[in-house]
Amino acid sequence: MIRETNPPLYYSMLQGWIGIVGLGAFKLRLFSVVAGLLAIAVTYVGIGQNYSRRAGLIAALMLALSAQQLNFSLMVRGYTFLYLAISISFFGLLNIARSQDDPDRKLWLSWAAYVGGAIAGVYLHTTACIWPIAATASLMLVDRRFRPVVGSRWFHLILADMLIVTGASWWLYITYLQLRSPNGNISWIEPTGLRQIASSFFSTVLLSRSTTGWAKIIPLTVAGFALLCVIRTSNQVTTRLTLMCPIIAVLLFTLSSLKQPVIMDRTILWVSIFPLTLAAAGLDTIRNTRVFVIAAVAVMLLLGLNLVKNTHNLQIEDWANVVRTVSRDPRAVLVLDGESMSVSAHMACAVELGVNRCPFSLITIQRGDDPFDPWAWGYAAKAGVSRGGRLALPANANIYLFRRKSHDVLATLHRIDLLKSVATTRPSFLGPYPAPLVDSLIARASVENGLLRIEP
Protein backbone atom coordinates (compact mmCIF):
# COMPACT_ATOMS: atom_id res chain seq x y z
CA MET A 1 0.00 0.00 0.00
CA ILE A 2 2.97 2.35 0.40
CA ARG A 3 3.22 2.48 -3.42
CA GLU A 4 -0.39 3.64 -3.83
CA THR A 5 -1.52 6.94 -2.30
CA ASN A 6 -5.23 6.30 -2.80
CA PRO A 7 -6.72 4.51 0.23
CA PRO A 8 -8.30 1.09 -0.35
CA LEU A 9 -11.92 1.57 0.77
CA TYR A 10 -13.44 2.68 -2.54
CA TYR A 11 -11.59 0.05 -4.58
CA SER A 12 -12.57 -2.68 -2.13
CA MET A 13 -16.22 -1.64 -2.38
CA LEU A 14 -15.90 -1.45 -6.17
CA GLN A 15 -14.62 -5.02 -6.26
CA GLY A 16 -17.69 -6.12 -4.30
CA TRP A 17 -19.94 -4.10 -6.65
CA ILE A 18 -18.36 -5.80 -9.68
CA GLY A 19 -18.95 -9.16 -8.03
CA ILE A 20 -22.65 -8.33 -7.75
CA VAL A 21 -23.48 -6.49 -11.00
CA GLY A 22 -20.56 -7.53 -13.24
CA LEU A 23 -18.30 -5.49 -15.51
CA GLY A 24 -19.36 -2.87 -18.02
CA ALA A 25 -18.85 0.87 -18.44
CA PHE A 26 -22.42 1.70 -17.40
CA LYS A 27 -22.30 -0.70 -14.44
CA LEU A 28 -19.01 0.73 -13.19
CA ARG A 29 -20.21 4.34 -13.44
CA LEU A 30 -23.51 3.45 -11.78
CA PHE A 31 -21.68 2.78 -8.51
CA SER A 32 -20.58 6.44 -8.26
CA VAL A 33 -24.01 7.61 -9.46
CA VAL A 34 -25.59 5.78 -6.51
CA ALA A 35 -23.23 7.61 -4.14
CA GLY A 36 -24.15 10.92 -5.79
CA LEU A 37 -27.87 10.23 -5.34
CA LEU A 38 -27.32 9.25 -1.70
CA ALA A 39 -25.42 12.52 -1.18
CA ILE A 40 -28.45 14.44 -2.47
CA ALA A 41 -30.71 12.55 -0.04
CA VAL A 42 -28.35 13.11 2.91
CA THR A 43 -28.15 16.82 2.04
CA TYR A 44 -31.94 17.11 2.00
CA VAL A 45 -32.32 15.38 5.36
CA GLY A 46 -29.33 17.06 7.04
CA ILE A 47 -30.22 20.62 6.08
CA GLY A 48 -33.90 19.93 6.63
CA GLN A 49 -33.20 18.90 10.23
CA ASN A 50 -30.93 21.83 11.02
CA TYR A 51 -32.66 24.64 9.10
CA SER A 52 -35.96 23.81 7.38
CA ARG A 53 -37.43 21.31 4.97
CA ARG A 54 -37.62 24.03 2.33
CA ALA A 55 -33.90 24.79 2.73
CA GLY A 56 -33.18 21.08 2.45
CA LEU A 57 -35.16 20.86 -0.79
CA ILE A 58 -33.34 23.88 -2.24
CA ALA A 59 -29.95 22.36 -1.41
CA ALA A 60 -30.93 18.99 -2.87
CA LEU A 61 -32.01 20.64 -6.15
CA MET A 62 -28.83 22.72 -6.29
CA LEU A 63 -26.71 19.61 -5.78
CA ALA A 64 -28.67 17.66 -8.40
CA LEU A 65 -28.07 20.45 -10.95
CA SER A 66 -24.39 20.90 -10.09
CA ALA A 67 -22.11 20.36 -13.10
CA GLN A 68 -19.20 19.35 -10.90
CA GLN A 69 -21.35 16.85 -9.00
CA LEU A 70 -22.40 15.23 -12.28
CA ASN A 71 -18.77 15.14 -13.41
CA PHE A 72 -17.58 13.27 -10.33
CA SER A 73 -20.67 11.06 -10.16
CA LEU A 74 -19.77 9.65 -13.58
CA MET A 75 -16.16 8.88 -12.69
CA VAL A 76 -15.13 5.39 -11.65
CA ARG A 77 -13.36 7.01 -8.71
CA GLY A 78 -14.21 7.48 -5.06
CA TYR A 79 -14.78 11.23 -4.92
CA THR A 80 -18.58 11.13 -4.67
CA PHE A 81 -18.21 8.58 -1.87
CA LEU A 82 -15.83 10.98 -0.11
CA TYR A 83 -18.38 13.77 -0.50
CA LEU A 84 -21.07 11.47 0.89
CA ALA A 85 -18.95 10.40 3.87
CA ILE A 86 -17.99 13.95 4.88
CA SER A 87 -21.62 15.07 4.39
CA ILE A 88 -22.82 12.41 6.84
CA SER A 89 -20.10 13.41 9.31
CA PHE A 90 -20.82 17.14 8.94
CA PHE A 91 -24.57 16.90 9.40
CA GLY A 92 -24.01 14.67 12.42
CA LEU A 93 -21.81 17.43 13.84
CA LEU A 94 -24.48 20.05 13.06
CA ASN A 95 -27.04 18.00 15.00
CA ILE A 96 -24.64 17.84 17.94
CA ALA A 97 -24.03 21.60 17.87
CA ARG A 98 -27.75 22.33 17.59
CA SER A 99 -28.56 20.25 20.65
CA GLN A 100 -28.71 22.02 23.97
CA ASP A 101 -28.59 20.03 27.19
CA ASP A 102 -30.17 16.80 25.98
CA PRO A 103 -28.73 13.61 27.48
CA ASP A 104 -25.98 12.29 25.27
CA ARG A 105 -27.80 9.02 24.74
CA LYS A 106 -30.21 10.93 22.48
CA LEU A 107 -27.30 12.07 20.35
CA TRP A 108 -25.50 8.80 19.89
CA LEU A 109 -26.62 8.55 16.26
CA SER A 110 -25.21 12.02 15.54
CA TRP A 111 -21.91 11.17 17.24
CA ALA A 112 -21.78 7.90 15.31
CA ALA A 113 -22.40 9.79 12.05
CA TYR A 114 -19.62 12.27 12.83
CA VAL A 115 -17.11 9.58 13.79
CA GLY A 116 -18.07 7.00 11.16
CA GLY A 117 -18.21 9.50 8.30
CA ALA A 118 -14.82 10.94 9.24
CA ILE A 119 -13.17 7.50 9.43
CA ALA A 120 -14.70 6.46 6.10
CA GLY A 121 -13.49 9.73 4.58
CA VAL A 122 -9.87 9.03 5.54
CA TYR A 123 -10.07 5.55 3.97
CA LEU A 124 -11.58 7.10 0.82
CA HIS A 125 -9.01 9.88 0.36
CA THR A 126 -6.06 10.92 2.49
CA THR A 127 -6.91 14.64 2.31
CA ALA A 128 -10.02 13.86 4.39
CA CYS A 129 -7.64 13.93 7.40
CA ILE A 130 -8.22 17.68 7.24
CA TRP A 131 -11.93 17.31 8.03
CA PRO A 132 -11.87 16.20 11.71
CA ILE A 133 -9.20 18.83 12.45
CA ALA A 134 -11.30 21.57 10.85
CA ALA A 135 -14.48 20.25 12.49
CA THR A 136 -12.97 20.15 15.97
CA ALA A 137 -11.38 23.59 15.75
CA SER A 138 -14.57 25.10 14.31
CA LEU A 139 -16.85 23.62 16.96
CA MET A 140 -14.57 24.77 19.76
CA LEU A 141 -14.43 28.30 18.32
CA VAL A 142 -18.18 28.77 17.84
CA ASP A 143 -19.55 26.86 20.85
CA ARG A 144 -17.98 27.28 24.29
CA ARG A 145 -19.56 24.02 25.50
CA PHE A 146 -16.92 22.16 23.49
CA ARG A 147 -13.89 24.19 24.58
CA PRO A 148 -11.33 22.25 26.61
CA VAL A 149 -11.70 22.44 30.39
CA VAL A 150 -14.11 25.40 30.43
CA GLY A 151 -16.86 23.69 28.40
CA SER A 152 -19.34 21.13 29.67
CA ARG A 153 -19.06 18.79 26.67
CA TRP A 154 -15.50 19.12 25.44
CA PHE A 155 -14.62 15.63 26.63
CA HIS A 156 -17.25 14.11 24.31
CA LEU A 157 -15.66 15.83 21.32
CA ILE A 158 -12.14 14.76 22.30
CA LEU A 159 -13.34 11.19 22.81
CA ALA A 160 -14.98 11.23 19.36
CA ASP A 161 -11.74 12.50 17.80
CA MET A 162 -9.78 9.78 19.59
CA LEU A 163 -12.12 7.21 18.06
CA ILE A 164 -11.55 8.75 14.62
CA VAL A 165 -7.76 8.61 15.02
CA THR A 166 -7.97 5.02 16.29
CA GLY A 167 -10.26 3.91 13.48
CA ALA A 168 -8.13 5.62 10.82
CA SER A 169 -4.78 4.69 12.42
CA TRP A 170 -3.84 2.04 9.87
CA TRP A 171 -4.09 4.39 6.90
CA LEU A 172 -2.56 7.28 8.86
CA TYR A 173 0.46 5.06 9.47
CA ILE A 174 0.62 4.13 5.78
CA THR A 175 0.46 7.85 4.92
CA TYR A 176 3.36 8.53 7.30
CA LEU A 177 5.43 5.87 5.51
CA GLN A 178 4.46 7.33 2.12
CA LEU A 179 5.62 10.80 3.13
CA ARG A 180 9.00 9.34 4.02
CA SER A 181 9.38 7.77 0.57
CA PRO A 182 9.55 9.41 -2.87
CA ASN A 183 6.19 8.77 -4.50
CA GLY A 184 5.37 9.58 -8.11
CA ASN A 185 1.64 9.20 -7.43
CA ILE A 186 1.59 12.65 -5.83
CA SER A 187 4.80 14.27 -7.04
CA TRP A 188 3.17 15.09 -10.40
CA ILE A 189 0.89 17.68 -8.74
CA GLU A 190 2.60 20.96 -9.51
CA PRO A 191 2.97 23.71 -6.89
CA THR A 192 0.51 26.57 -7.36
CA GLY A 193 0.49 30.18 -6.29
CA LEU A 194 -2.05 31.77 -4.00
CA ARG A 195 -3.96 33.22 -6.95
CA GLN A 196 -4.44 29.81 -8.55
CA ILE A 197 -5.35 28.28 -5.19
CA ALA A 198 -7.98 30.97 -4.70
CA SER A 199 -9.34 30.32 -8.21
CA SER A 200 -9.61 26.58 -7.50
CA PHE A 201 -11.57 27.14 -4.32
CA PHE A 202 -13.70 29.84 -5.94
CA SER A 203 -14.90 27.56 -8.74
CA THR A 204 -15.07 24.15 -7.03
CA VAL A 205 -16.23 25.06 -3.54
CA LEU A 206 -18.87 27.45 -4.89
CA LEU A 207 -20.46 24.84 -7.18
CA SER A 208 -19.09 25.89 -10.58
CA ARG A 209 -16.51 24.05 -12.68
CA SER A 210 -15.49 27.22 -14.49
CA THR A 211 -14.48 30.79 -13.68
CA THR A 212 -14.65 32.09 -17.24
CA GLY A 213 -17.39 34.11 -18.91
CA TRP A 214 -20.87 34.10 -17.47
CA ALA A 215 -20.05 31.02 -15.35
CA LYS A 216 -18.53 33.42 -12.80
CA ILE A 217 -22.08 34.39 -11.89
CA ILE A 218 -22.69 30.99 -10.24
CA PRO A 219 -20.01 31.13 -7.52
CA LEU A 220 -20.83 34.79 -6.92
CA THR A 221 -24.53 33.92 -6.54
CA VAL A 222 -23.80 31.02 -4.18
CA ALA A 223 -21.48 33.23 -2.14
CA GLY A 224 -24.10 35.98 -2.06
CA PHE A 225 -26.87 33.79 -0.67
CA ALA A 226 -24.40 32.22 1.78
CA LEU A 227 -23.56 35.72 3.00
CA LEU A 228 -27.28 36.46 3.33
CA CYS A 229 -27.61 33.41 5.56
CA VAL A 230 -24.69 34.52 7.73
CA ILE A 231 -26.16 38.02 8.12
CA ARG A 232 -29.68 36.88 8.96
CA THR A 233 -28.95 33.77 11.04
CA SER A 234 -25.60 34.54 12.66
CA ASN A 235 -27.21 33.98 16.06
CA GLN A 236 -27.57 30.28 15.22
CA VAL A 237 -24.67 28.03 16.18
CA THR A 238 -25.31 25.90 13.07
CA THR A 239 -24.62 28.90 10.81
CA ARG A 240 -21.48 29.91 12.68
CA LEU A 241 -20.20 26.33 12.56
CA THR A 242 -21.01 25.95 8.84
CA LEU A 243 -19.16 29.20 8.13
CA MET A 244 -16.10 28.34 10.21
CA CYS A 245 -15.59 24.81 8.79
CA PRO A 246 -14.65 25.89 5.23
CA ILE A 247 -12.48 28.75 6.49
CA ILE A 248 -10.32 26.41 8.56
CA ALA A 249 -10.42 23.64 5.93
CA VAL A 250 -9.18 26.03 3.22
CA LEU A 251 -6.44 27.27 5.55
CA LEU A 252 -5.32 23.70 6.29
CA PHE A 253 -5.37 22.75 2.61
CA THR A 254 -3.22 25.78 1.80
CA LEU A 255 -0.73 25.08 4.59
CA SER A 256 -0.51 21.40 3.59
CA SER A 257 0.27 22.41 0.02
CA LEU A 258 3.36 24.27 1.18
CA LYS A 259 4.94 20.85 1.83
CA GLN A 260 3.14 18.76 -0.80
CA PRO A 261 0.70 20.29 -3.33
CA VAL A 262 -2.70 18.60 -2.90
CA ILE A 263 -5.19 21.24 -4.05
CA MET A 264 -7.19 20.02 -7.04
CA ASP A 265 -10.91 20.09 -7.82
CA ARG A 266 -11.21 16.42 -6.84
CA THR A 267 -9.49 16.80 -3.46
CA ILE A 268 -11.40 19.90 -2.36
CA LEU A 269 -14.82 18.83 -3.68
CA TRP A 270 -16.10 17.96 -0.21
CA VAL A 271 -15.53 21.54 1.01
CA SER A 272 -18.44 22.60 -1.23
CA ILE A 273 -20.83 21.04 1.32
CA PHE A 274 -20.57 24.12 3.54
CA PRO A 275 -21.35 26.99 1.12
CA LEU A 276 -24.14 24.85 -0.36
CA THR A 277 -25.68 24.59 3.11
CA LEU A 278 -25.35 28.32 3.76
CA ALA A 279 -26.66 29.32 0.32
CA ALA A 280 -29.74 27.10 0.63
CA ALA A 281 -30.42 28.42 4.12
CA GLY A 282 -29.89 31.98 2.85
CA LEU A 283 -32.46 31.50 0.11
CA ASP A 284 -34.82 30.10 2.71
CA THR A 285 -34.64 33.33 4.72
CA ILE A 286 -36.50 35.19 1.94
CA ARG A 287 -40.04 35.42 3.29
CA ASN A 288 -41.70 37.20 0.39
CA THR A 289 -43.09 34.33 -1.69
CA ARG A 290 -42.75 36.05 -5.06
CA VAL A 291 -39.16 37.15 -4.41
CA PHE A 292 -38.27 33.69 -3.11
CA VAL A 293 -39.68 31.95 -6.19
CA ILE A 294 -37.85 34.32 -8.55
CA ALA A 295 -34.56 33.91 -6.69
CA ALA A 296 -34.85 30.11 -6.45
CA VAL A 297 -35.78 29.71 -10.12
CA ALA A 298 -32.90 32.00 -11.15
CA VAL A 299 -30.41 29.92 -9.15
CA MET A 300 -31.68 26.66 -10.62
CA LEU A 301 -31.61 28.06 -14.16
CA LEU A 302 -28.02 29.22 -13.72
CA LEU A 303 -26.96 25.82 -12.41
CA GLY A 304 -28.93 24.05 -15.15
CA LEU A 305 -27.35 26.13 -17.93
CA ASN A 306 -23.90 25.51 -16.46
CA LEU A 307 -24.71 21.80 -16.32
CA VAL A 308 -25.62 21.73 -20.03
CA LYS A 309 -22.53 23.79 -20.87
CA ASN A 310 -20.20 21.36 -19.11
CA THR A 311 -21.61 18.00 -20.23
CA HIS A 312 -19.20 17.90 -23.19
CA ASN A 313 -16.26 18.36 -20.81
CA LEU A 314 -16.80 15.10 -18.93
CA GLN A 315 -13.55 13.21 -18.46
CA ILE A 316 -14.03 10.12 -20.61
CA GLU A 317 -10.99 8.28 -21.93
CA ASP A 318 -11.38 6.51 -25.25
CA TRP A 319 -10.42 3.00 -24.09
CA ALA A 320 -13.54 1.46 -25.63
CA ASN A 321 -12.63 2.61 -29.14
CA VAL A 322 -8.98 1.61 -28.63
CA VAL A 323 -9.50 -1.99 -27.55
CA ARG A 324 -12.35 -2.63 -29.99
CA THR A 325 -10.42 -1.25 -32.97
CA VAL A 326 -7.17 -3.04 -32.12
CA SER A 327 -8.94 -6.34 -31.38
CA ARG A 328 -10.33 -6.38 -34.95
CA ASP A 329 -6.81 -6.36 -36.43
CA PRO A 330 -5.20 -9.86 -36.26
CA ARG A 331 -1.73 -8.30 -36.72
CA ALA A 332 -2.21 -5.55 -34.12
CA VAL A 333 0.34 -4.60 -31.46
CA LEU A 334 -0.66 -1.86 -28.99
CA VAL A 335 2.30 0.14 -27.67
CA LEU A 336 1.79 1.98 -24.37
CA ASP A 337 3.95 4.17 -22.15
CA GLY A 338 4.16 2.99 -18.55
CA GLU A 339 3.02 -0.09 -16.68
CA SER A 340 -0.19 1.53 -15.44
CA MET A 341 -1.32 1.95 -19.05
CA SER A 342 -0.77 -1.76 -19.64
CA VAL A 343 -2.85 -2.65 -16.57
CA SER A 344 -5.55 -0.24 -17.74
CA ALA A 345 -5.59 -1.83 -21.19
CA HIS A 346 -6.25 -5.27 -19.70
CA MET A 347 -9.05 -3.80 -17.57
CA ALA A 348 -10.51 -2.12 -20.67
CA CYS A 349 -10.49 -5.48 -22.46
CA ALA A 350 -12.34 -7.03 -19.53
CA VAL A 351 -14.92 -4.22 -19.48
CA GLU A 352 -15.42 -3.72 -23.22
CA LEU A 353 -14.66 -7.17 -24.66
CA GLY A 354 -15.58 -9.42 -21.73
CA VAL A 355 -12.22 -11.23 -21.73
CA ASN A 356 -9.66 -11.62 -18.95
CA ARG A 357 -6.71 -11.04 -21.28
CA CYS A 358 -6.49 -8.74 -24.31
CA PRO A 359 -6.72 -10.68 -27.61
CA PHE A 360 -3.81 -8.67 -29.08
CA SER A 361 -0.17 -8.06 -28.22
CA LEU A 362 0.70 -5.36 -25.71
CA ILE A 363 4.13 -3.74 -25.48
CA THR A 364 4.93 -1.53 -22.52
CA ILE A 365 7.65 1.10 -22.76
CA GLN A 366 9.24 1.76 -19.40
CA ARG A 367 11.59 4.73 -19.15
CA GLY A 368 14.31 4.44 -16.54
CA ASP A 369 13.42 7.82 -15.02
CA ASP A 370 9.65 7.22 -14.93
CA PRO A 371 8.31 8.12 -11.46
CA PHE A 372 4.62 7.70 -12.20
CA ASP A 373 2.06 5.19 -10.95
CA PRO A 374 4.20 2.89 -8.81
CA TRP A 375 1.05 0.91 -7.94
CA ALA A 376 1.32 -0.81 -11.34
CA TRP A 377 4.98 -1.83 -11.14
CA GLY A 378 5.31 -5.52 -11.90
CA TYR A 379 1.80 -5.94 -13.34
CA ALA A 380 2.35 -4.95 -16.98
CA ALA A 381 2.04 -7.31 -19.94
CA LYS A 382 5.37 -8.92 -20.83
CA ALA A 383 6.88 -8.39 -24.26
CA GLY A 384 8.32 -11.22 -26.34
CA VAL A 385 12.13 -11.51 -26.50
CA SER A 386 14.35 -12.77 -29.31
CA ARG A 387 17.56 -14.71 -28.72
CA GLY A 388 19.59 -11.52 -28.81
CA GLY A 389 17.50 -9.88 -26.09
CA ARG A 390 15.75 -7.73 -28.65
CA LEU A 391 12.03 -7.18 -29.03
CA ALA A 392 10.38 -10.08 -30.86
CA LEU A 393 7.80 -8.72 -33.32
CA PRO A 394 6.53 -10.23 -36.59
CA ALA A 395 7.62 -8.26 -39.64
CA ASN A 396 4.01 -7.72 -40.73
CA ALA A 397 2.83 -6.34 -37.37
CA ASN A 398 0.66 -3.22 -37.28
CA ILE A 399 1.67 -0.79 -34.49
CA TYR A 400 -1.00 1.23 -32.65
CA LEU A 401 -0.31 3.94 -30.06
CA PHE A 402 -2.53 5.21 -27.24
CA ARG A 403 -1.45 8.39 -25.47
CA ARG A 404 -2.29 10.01 -22.16
CA LYS A 405 -1.07 13.30 -20.69
CA SER A 406 1.41 11.73 -18.27
CA HIS A 407 2.07 8.69 -20.46
CA ASP A 408 2.54 10.04 -23.97
CA VAL A 409 4.04 7.18 -25.97
CA LEU A 410 4.40 9.42 -29.02
CA ALA A 411 6.55 11.89 -27.08
CA THR A 412 8.68 8.98 -25.87
CA LEU A 413 9.22 7.77 -29.44
CA HIS A 414 10.04 11.31 -30.54
CA ARG A 415 12.95 11.33 -28.10
CA ILE A 416 14.59 8.53 -30.08
CA ASP A 417 13.72 10.14 -33.43
CA LEU A 418 10.85 7.80 -34.30
CA LEU A 419 7.62 9.11 -35.89
CA LYS A 420 9.00 12.65 -35.86
CA SER A 421 6.65 13.53 -38.72
CA VAL A 422 3.62 12.81 -36.53
CA ALA A 423 2.64 15.96 -34.63
CA THR A 424 1.90 15.77 -30.91
CA THR A 425 -1.33 17.63 -31.63
CA ARG A 426 -2.69 14.51 -33.29
CA PRO A 427 -5.45 12.46 -31.53
CA SER A 428 -4.65 10.24 -28.56
CA PHE A 429 -5.20 7.03 -30.57
CA LEU A 430 -2.83 6.57 -33.52
CA GLY A 431 -2.09 3.85 -36.06
CA PRO A 432 -1.68 1.45 -37.62
CA TYR A 433 2.00 1.92 -38.49
CA PRO A 434 3.49 -0.95 -40.55
CA ALA A 435 6.98 -2.43 -41.17
CA PRO A 436 9.31 0.62 -40.89
CA LEU A 437 8.24 1.36 -37.32
CA VAL A 438 8.41 -2.36 -36.46
CA ASP A 439 11.99 -2.52 -37.73
CA SER A 440 12.95 0.65 -35.87
CA LEU A 441 11.54 -0.59 -32.57
CA ILE A 442 13.36 -3.91 -32.89
CA ALA A 443 16.63 -2.11 -33.68
CA ARG A 444 16.36 0.61 -31.02
CA ALA A 445 14.85 -1.22 -28.06
CA SER A 446 15.72 -4.12 -25.79
CA VAL A 447 13.56 -6.04 -23.37
CA GLU A 448 14.25 -6.12 -19.64
CA ASN A 449 11.89 -7.96 -17.29
CA GLY A 450 9.29 -7.99 -20.05
CA LEU A 451 9.36 -4.19 -20.50
CA LEU A 452 10.64 -2.32 -23.52
CA ARG A 453 13.77 -0.31 -22.78
CA ILE A 454 14.36 2.46 -25.31
CA GLU A 455 17.96 2.84 -26.42
CA PRO A 456 18.91 6.34 -27.66
Protein Blocks (a to p, Z undefined) as FASTA:
>chain_A
ZZpmbdfklmmmmmmmmmmnopafklmmmmmmmmmmmmmmmmmmmmmmmmcmklmmmmmm
mmmmpmklmmmmmpccfklmmmmmmmmmmmmmmmmmmpccbcfklmmmmmmmmmmmmmmm
mmmomklmmmmmmmmmmmmmmmmklgghjamklmmmmmmmmmmmmmmmmmmmmmmmmmmp
ccfklmmpccddfklmmmmmmmmmnopabfghjllmmmmmmmmmmmmmmmmmmmpmklmm
mmmmmmmmmmmmmmmmmmmccbdfklmmmmmmmmmmmmmmmmmmpmblklmmmmmmmmmm
mmmmmmmmmmmmpccdfklmmmmmmmmpmkbccddedjklmmmmmmmmmmmnopabdcbd
cdddddfklcghkllgopaccddddfkopacddfkbccdddddfklcfklmmmmnopakl
pcfkbcfbecdddfklmmmmmmmpcceehiacddZZ
